[in-house]
Amino acid sequence: MSSTTPSPLHLAVALDGTGWHPASWREPGARPRDLFTAAYWADLVAEAEHGLLDFVTFEDGLGPQSSHPFDPDERTDQVRGRLDAVLVASRVAPLTRHIGLVPTVVATHTEPFHVSKAIATLDYVSGGRAGLRVQITARPNEAAHFGRRTVARIEAYDSPDALATVTDLFDEAADHVEVVRRLWDSWEDDAEIRDAATGRFIDRDKLHYIDFTGRHFSVRGPSITPRPPQGQPIVSALAHDTVPYRLVARATDVGYVTPHDGDEARSVVDRIRAEQAAAGRASEPLHVFGDLVVFLDGHPDAARARRERLDALAGGPFTSDAPVFTGTPSQLADFLQHLADSGLSGFRLRPAAVAHDLPAITRGLVPELQRRGVFRRAYEAGTLRGLLGLARPANRYAAV
């Protein structure tokens, strides 16, 4: 492992099917027939690693994709169905050497004990490159898959009932992450002795009950999986407003936000830092990444024409929760540096059409950022925490 200073600008890619535009599966080279094969995902991550990206995220969910925010739809002209994000990351891990692997986990209906051991296992399989993107769901149809609870249907985001529901789900997600983190620490680093001569495999005094009791979970511990190689794999979350900003500030190492310009970016970062201070974490490192959907081509007109062609195939203009950038890699580099000057430490780019826009990122944007001296020319660390400039944390249960 090199001791080189981490890259001043961090870059990740969000992988979702054939891309973030709903008509991307109809593009040349999209490989829709390969979507549910290991080779498809291995190829995408290999391309991202070729571009020296910090990490990739894998989208996931607990119901088929939908064009409606709260209900299923009946569309047959868009990609539906997914592979499990954690299992895809574990399959790809041995085929990669440097890039971080961050699957999405929906905390709302998933037990933190299961998530803890799954991500710890991914950290072992990858040699210390695992992360977790925690997400909530407020969809009643997804709650019905599990039958343990109901989720009140949200009619409008800005209603008091909706705010109460969403706040409760994000509070639950914060507790979920806290349980996961405690379980990662429930084995001390040297708990395994493995001494065949004396017959001692484990030091039982170095396994700890976490005894977490909260409104949403009651978990005794310890985990069944030893402490991960990173100690604490990276936790991340997407946030658009105050309640999710609070989750980012309380519980994560990386938050993804969606500002459209430098002033908005500065305001969002300030709000997250205030929440971080309120949570008693002001001294802890916390990355804030900007999220953008990207259509990249060698000429701005070509990027616009491609977006318009995809919109025509989809039957309407593309919209997103994140800013949508349409232009050249050089223009995108200008925009990213502008946003970085407002306090963002990195970016998670969503390729509109993976077959086209992922190589445009790795072979167009990355060399441009390298020429400007703001992105790495080689991987500087062997773990995802190392790439992000984050130290390996001490175990909270180990005797000082």
C-alpha positions in Angstrom: 0.0 0.0 0.0 1.3 3.4 -1.0 1.4 6.3 1.5 0.6 8.8 -1.2 -1.9 11.5 -0.2 -5.5 10.6 -1.3 -6.7 12.2 -4.5 -8.0 15.8 -3.8 -11.2 15.0 -5.8 -13.1 11.8 -5.2 -15.1 10.2 -7.9 -17.7 7.3 -7.8 -20.2 5.9 -10.3 -23.7 4.7 -9.5 -24.6 1.6 -11.5 -28.2 0.9 -12.2 -29.3 -1.6 -14.9 -28.3 -0.2 -18.4 -28.2 3.3 -17.1 -30.3 6.0 -15.5 -32.3 7.0 -18.5 -35.3 4.7 -18.8 -34.7 4.1 -22.5 -31.0 3.3 -22.1 -31.6 -0.4 -22.6 -32.6 0.3 -26.2 -29.2 2.0 -27.0 -26.6 0.2 -29.2 -24.2 -1.7 -26.9 -26.6 -1.7 -23.9 -26.6 -5.5 -23.5 -30.1 -5.9 -22.0 -29.9 -9.7 -22.5 -26.8 -9.8 -20.2 -28.3 -7.7 -17.4 -28.8 -10.7 -15.1 -25.3 -12.2 -15.7 -22.2 -11.9 -13.5 -20.1 -11.0 -16.6 -22.2 -7.9 -17.3 -21.5 -6.4 -13.8 -17.9 -7.5 -13.8 -17.3 -5.7 -17.1 -18.9 -2.5 -15.7 -16.8 -2.5 -12.6 -13.7 -3.3 -14.5 -14.3 -0.2 -16.6 -14.8 1.9 -13.5 -11.6 0.5 -12.0 -9.7 1.3 -15.3 -10.7 4.9 -14.6 -9.3 4.7 -11.0 -12.6 5.6 -9.5 -12.9 5.5 -5.7 -15.9 3.2 -5.7 -19.1 2.1 -7.5 -22.5 1.8 -5.9 -25.1 -0.8 -6.9 -28.7 0.2 -6.8 -31.3 -2.2 -5.2 -34.8 -2.2 -4.0 -37.5 -4.4 -2.5 -40.0 -4.2 -5.4 -39.8 -3.9 -9.1 -38.7 -0.5 -10.4 -41.5 2.0 -11.0 -42.0 5.3 -12.7 -44.3 6.3 -9.8 -42.7 7.4 -6.5 -45.0 5.3 -4.2 -46.8 2.7 -6.3 -46.0 0.0 -8.8 -46.6 0.7 -12.4 -47.7 -1.5 -15.3 -45.0 -0.3 -17.8 -43.5 -2.9 -20.1 -41.1 -0.5 -22.0 -38.6 -0.1 -19.2 -36.1 -2.3 -17.4 -37.8 -4.2 -14.5 -36.1 -6.6 -12.2 -32.7 -6.6 -10.4 -30.0 -8.9 -9.0 -29.3 -8.6 -5.3 -26.7 -5.7 -4.9 -24.7 -7.3 -2.1 -24.4 -10.6 -3.9 -23.4 -8.8 -7.1 -20.7 -6.9 -5.2 -19.4 -10.1 -3.6 -19.3 -11.8 -7.0 -17.3 -8.9 -8.6 -15.0 -8.4 -5.6 -12.4 -11.2 -6.5 -12.2 -9.9 -10.0 -11.1 -6.4 -8.9 -8.1 -5.2 -6.9 -8.6 -1.6 -5.9 -12.0 -0.1 -6.4 -14.5 0.2 -3.6 -17.8 -1.8 -3.8 -20.8 -0.2 -2.2 -24.1 -2.1 -2.5 -27.5 -0.5 -1.6 -29.4 -2.0 1.4 -33.0 -1.0 2.2 -33.0 -0.7 6.0 -36.8 -0.4 6.3 -37.5 -4.1 6.0 -34.0 -5.7 6.4 -32.6 -6.8 9.7 -29.4 -5.1 10.7 -27.9 -8.3 11.9 -28.1 -9.8 8.4 -26.8 -6.6 6.8 -23.8 -6.5 9.3 -22.6 -9.9 8.4 -23.2 -9.5 4.7 -21.2 -6.3 4.4 -18.5 -7.7 6.8 -18.3 -10.7 4.5 -18.0 -8.4 1.4 -15.1 -6.6 3.2 -13.3 -9.9 3.7 -14.0 -11.1 0.1 -12.7 -7.8 -1.3 -9.8 -7.3 1.0 -11.1 -4.2 2.7 -13.0 -2.4 -0.1 -16.6 -2.8 1.1 -19.2 -0.1 1.8 -22.9 0.2 2.3 -25.5 2.6 0.9 -28.4 2.7 3.3 -31.8 3.5 1.9 -35.4 3.7 3.1 -38.7 2.8 1.4 -42.1 4.3 2.0 -43.9 2.1 -0.5 -46.9 0.2 0.9 -46.6 -2.5 -1.7 -43.0 -3.3 -0.6 -44.1 -3.5 3.1 -46.7 -6.0 1.9 -43.9 -8.3 0.7 -42.9 -8.9 4.3 -46.1 -8.8 6.1 -44.6 -7.6 9.4 -45.8 -4.0 9.3 -47.7 -1.5 7.2 -46.4 1.8 5.9 -48.8 4.7 5.6 -49.3 5.7 2.0 -47.8 9.1 1.2 -50.0 11.2 -1.1 -47.7 14.3 -1.1 -44.2 14.8 0.2 -45.0 18.2 1.8 -47.9 17.1 4.0 -47.4 16.8 7.8 -48.4 13.1 7.7 -45.8 12.4 5.1 -43.1 14.3 7.1 -43.9 12.2 10.2 -43.8 8.9 8.2 -40.5 9.8 6.5 -38.9 11.1 9.7 -39.8 7.8 11.5 -38.3 5.8 8.6 -35.0 7.8 8.7 -34.8 7.5 12.5 -35.2 3.8 12.0 -32.4 3.8 9.4 -30.1 5.7 11.8 -30.7 3.0 14.5 -30.2 0.4 11.8 -26.8 1.8 11.0 -25.9 2.1 14.7 -26.7 -1.6 15.2 -24.7 -2.6 12.1 -21.7 -0.6 13.3 -21.8 -2.0 16.8 -22.0 -5.5 15.4 -18.9 -4.8 13.3 -17.1 -3.9 16.5 -18.5 -6.8 18.5 -15.4 -8.9 17.8 -12.1 -7.3 18.8 -9.4 -7.4 16.1 -7.4 -10.1 17.9 -10.3 -12.2 19.1 -9.2 -15.1 16.9 -6.2 -17.0 18.3 -6.1 -20.0 16.0 -3.5 -21.9 18.0 -3.8 -25.5 17.0 -1.2 -26.6 19.6 -3.3 -25.4 22.5 -6.6 -26.0 20.9 -7.7 -22.3 21.3 -9.3 -20.9 18.3 -10.9 -17.9 19.9 -10.6 -15.6 22.9 -14.2 -15.5 24.1 -13.5 -12.4 26.3 -12.9 -10.4 23.1 -16.4 -11.1 21.8 -18.9 -8.5 23.1 -22.6 -8.3 23.5 -23.8 -5.0 22.0 -27.1 -5.0 24.0 -28.7 -2.4 21.7 -32.3 -1.6 22.7 -34.2 1.1 20.9 -37.6 1.9 19.5 -37.0 -0.1 16.4 -34.5 -2.8 17.3 -33.4 -4.9 20.2 -30.2 -6.7 19.3 -27.9 -8.5 21.8 -25.0 -9.6 19.6 -22.2 -10.5 19.1 -22.0 -10.9 15.3 -21.1 -14.3 13.8 -18.5 -12.6 11.5 -15.2 -11.4 12.9 -14.4 -7.6 12.7 -14.1 -6.6 9.0 -10.6 -5.8 7.6 -11.5 -2.0 7.5 -12.8 -2.2 11.1 -15.8 -0.2 9.9 -16.7 -0.4 6.2 -17.9 2.8 4.6 -21.5 3.8 5.3 -23.2 6.2 2.8 -26.7 7.6 2.1 -28.5 9.8 -0.4 -30.1 13.0 1.0 -32.3 15.7 -0.4 -33.5 17.6 2.6 -33.3 18.2 6.4 -34.4 14.8 7.6 -32.1 12.7 5.4 -29.3 15.3 5.9 -29.7 14.4 9.6 -29.1 10.7 8.8 -26.0 11.6 6.8 -24.7 13.7 9.6 -25.4 11.2 12.4 -24.6 7.9 10.8 -22.5 8.0 7.6 -19.0 8.5 6.2 -20.2 9.7 2.8 -23.4 11.6 2.0 -24.7 12.1 -1.6 -26.5 15.4 -2.2 -28.1 17.0 -5.3 -27.3 20.7 -5.5 -27.7 22.4 -8.9 -25.1 25.2 -8.5 -22.3 26.4 -6.2 -24.5 28.5 -3.9 -26.9 25.6 -3.3 -23.9 23.2 -2.7 -22.5 25.6 -0.1 -25.9 25.8 1.6 -26.3 22.0 1.7 -22.8 21.4 3.0 -23.4 24.1 5.7 -26.7 22.4 6.8 -25.1 19.0 7.0 -22.1 20.3 9.0 -24.6 22.0 11.4 -26.4 18.6 11.8 -23.1 16.9 12.3 -22.2 19.3 15.1 -25.6 18.8 16.7 -24.9 15.0 16.6 -21.6 15.4 18.4 -19.6 14.4 15.3 -18.1 17.8 14.3 -14.5 16.4 14.7 -15.2 13.3 12.5 -14.5 13.3 8.8 -17.6 13.2 6.6 -17.5 13.4 2.8 -20.2 15.2 1.0 -20.5 14.1 -2.6 -22.6 15.7 -5.4 -24.8 13.4 -7.4 -25.3 14.1 -11.1 -26.8 12.2 -14.0 -24.5 12.6 -17.0 -24.9 12.6 -20.8 -21.3 12.9 -22.1 -20.2 13.3 -25.7 -17.3 14.9 -27.6 -19.4 17.8 -28.6 -22.3 19.5 -26.7 -24.7 19.1 -29.6 -24.0 15.4 -29.8 -24.8 15.0 -26.1 -28.1 17.0 -26.5 -29.1 15.0 -29.6 -28.5 11.7 -27.8 -30.6 12.8 -24.8 -33.4 14.0 -27.1 -33.3 10.6 -29.0 -33.5 8.7 -25.7 -36.4 11.0 -24.6 -38.2 10.3 -27.8 -37.9 6.5 -27.2 -39.1 6.9 -23.6 -42.1 9.0 -24.7 -41.2 12.1 -22.7 -38.4 14.3 -21.3 -36.1 12.7 -18.7 -36.3 14.1 -15.2 -34.3 13.2 -12.1 -34.0 13.9 -8.4 -30.4 14.9 -9.2 -29.1 17.6 -11.6 -28.8 16.4 -15.2 -25.6 17.4 -17.0 -25.5 17.3 -20.8 -22.2 18.2 -22.5 -18.5 17.3 -22.9 -16.1 15.8 -20.4 -14.2 19.1 -20.3 -17.4 21.0 -19.5 -18.3 18.5 -16.8 -14.8 18.9 -15.3 -15.4 22.7 -15.1 -18.7 22.2 -13.4 -17.3 19.6 -10.9 -14.5 22.0 -9.9 -17.0 24.8 -9.5 -19.1 22.7 -7.1 -16.0 21.4 -5.3 -15.0 25.0 -4.6 -18.3 25.2 -2.7 -17.3 22.5 -0.2 -18.1 19.2 -2.0 -15.2 16.7 -1.7 -16.3 14.4 -4.5 -19.0 13.3 -6.9 -21.1 10.2 -7.6 -22.0 10.2 -11.3 -25.0 8.4 -12.7 -24.3 7.4 -16.3 -27.5 8.1 -18.4 -26.6 5.1 -20.7 -23.9 2.9 -19.1 -22.6 1.6 -22.4 -21.8 5.1 -23.6 -21.4 7.3 -20.6 -19.4 5.1 -18.3 -16.5 4.9 -20.8 -17.0 8.7 -21.3 -16.3 9.1 -17.6 -13.3 6.8 -17.3 -11.7 7.6 -20.7 -12.8 11.2 -21.1 -13.5 12.9 -17.8 -10.8 11.2 -15.7 -7.9 12.1 -18.1 -9.2 15.7 -18.1 -9.3 15.9 -14.3 -5.8 14.3 -14.2 -4.5 17.0 -16.6 -5.8 19.6 -14.2 -4.0 17.9 -11.3 -7.2 17.1 -9.2 -7.5 13.4 -9.7 -5.2 10.4 -9.0 -3.0 8.8 -11.6 -2.7 5.6 -9.6 -4.6 4.0 -6.7 -2.9 5.2 -3.4 -4.4 2.8 -0.9 -5.5 -0.8 -0.6 -8.8 -0.1 1.2 -11.8 2.0 0.5 -11.3 3.9 3.7 -7.7 4.6 2.6 -8.8 5.9 -0.8 -11.2 8.3 1.0 -8.5 9.4 3.4 -10.3 7.9 6.4 -8.3 6.2 9.2 -9.2 2.7 10.4 -11.2 3.4 13.6 -10.5 1.9 17.0 -12.9 -0.8 18.3 -15.4 0.8 20.7 -15.5 -2.3 22.9 -11.8 -3.0 23.1 -10.1 -2.3 26.5 -8.0 0.8 26.3 
